[in-house]
């Protein structure tokens, strides 16, 4: 196999340097907590905890899973790859940073997850839950879960 010689300053070196210093992007629920209810003991409940219960269900508490993160990731994987290819073109040309590109991609991903939260309708809520909250829409009671999905880029 012939030896490949790479010249300094080539596109290959730029790409290697860019990917070698690639920041990470996370999408989820960070640091937001539900306000404590009057008389509630203990710490405020993190939104991420409630999101995990909805995502995976809680058989012990008779709560079925209503996946909005995993299903969105599966459904949008192709669209996210296509968006990433476009968003990263300026990075490859030296006109943007990886962090800027990931920030743009993060907004797309969090928007898709938020949209999925509003689309979930099954399994339906129990009648007791509907009576308590006055609405039959799963995952949307106070709106905090929907408002709290966000992204972080860590350089």
Order of alpha helices (4+ residues) and beta strands (2+ residues): alpha-beta-alpha-alpha-alpha-alpha-alpha-alpha-beta
